Amino acid sequence: MKFLHTADWHLGKVLHRHEINPEIGLFFDWLEKIIIDEKVDVLLISGDIFDLANPSNKDLKLYYHFLYRLSALKIKTIITGGNHDSVSLLNAPAQLLDHMNIHVIGGVPEDFENQIIPITNKNGDIAAIVLAVPFLRERDLKVSISADQEKTKTDTTATAIKSHYDRLVDMSLEKYGSGIPLIAMGHLFMQGATTSESEREIHVGNLQGIDGEMVHSQIDYMALGHIHKPQRISKQDHIRYSGSPVYLDFSEAGYEKVVISVDFNDGKCAIHPIKIPVFRQLLRLRGSWSEIKDALHKYRNPYDLITYVEIDVFEDVYNISINYEVESFKEHQNTDYKIIKSKITLPGNVLKDQEYNDRWAASFTPNDMINRRLDIETLDDVYRQEIVSVYSEILETFND
């Protein structure tokens, strides 16, 4: 029985006013071929299908068209919701998709056991069990822990997440017995995971997460989403983030993008990443304006889609003529690259022009702003984390 693990598609993601859907479309073409070539039985998609809770009709069309293509491959697909996803939107066509062998768990269902999905082989025997756990929101965590287990907010969250999975494992063992491969899906932050600028910390449960040692010993593979860099956790090969399939931010430019093949055969589990081709390069250039111009003149794009470029010009003093030249250069038509983000960095970040100051400030995310503000204060780590947690919960209300 072969599984393929992916996550964090973020359909509809806009990178500095430029859509990533073209590279997602190329990824879908590639993924379909890999499913056929690798003879995949089950595709696992661990959350953040969409970038926004209210995706556009164009994003929905891209999603449903690919699901139709998956159904034609005669494989089972299991989709769980992420923190960016709308539970109701994902769940709306669930009954229809179920007839296409596509199972959607947008949020924790009323019937807790519906997160347990048995996988049968060609002979009709149960060959594996999938625990299809979506992103656990605060209301889900509150019902997973008793009052006497509560300590600090962080401890409560970790205990509640562990309790949620442990309960599903116990229910699965009781119903199906041991000796059957157990795969758990999840969309959360695991301690020790390496993050990038593209992850949104919008929920307390994703700020601390759980330790890899807390994962139930009966889980043979944990298919995680939420972190965009592919990695294993706590040096345990079976606890993995697949990462996002395409670059979502310039901070990810150095990552190798993968899907993860998980093959259960004769009681053994073989895990190996499959490298995804680069469809569009994100290029960061830093240095003097003359150095950056020289690099751009020499650049030739070897990829399918035009390269997006971020430039950071280092100057000793503020020079408005360079600012104008940079803006003019961005408008220049080029078949190899397009500058989609630029800034000018001065010594000590001394800003001498209001127009430039506004542009500089606009380049920061909400999380950048809160962290920069807290850097000014003298706070212990626990108190600072509590402030960030409350701030993240406020942000979440704007994303729901």
Beta strands, then each sheet from edge to edge (+ up, - down):
strand 1: 2-6
strand 2: 14-15
strand 3: 18-19
strand 4: 42-46
strand 5: 76-80
strand 6: 102-105
strand 7: 116-120
strand 8: 126-132
strand 9: 182-187
strand 10: 221-225
strand 11: 231-233
strand 12: 236-241
strand 13: 258-265
strand 14: 268-275
strand 15: 282-287
strand 16: 307-314
strand 17: 337-345
sheet 1: 6+ 5+ 4+ 1+ 13- 14+
sheet 2: 2+ 3-
sheet 3: 7+ 8- 9- 10- 12- 11+
sheet 4: 15+ 16+ 17+
end
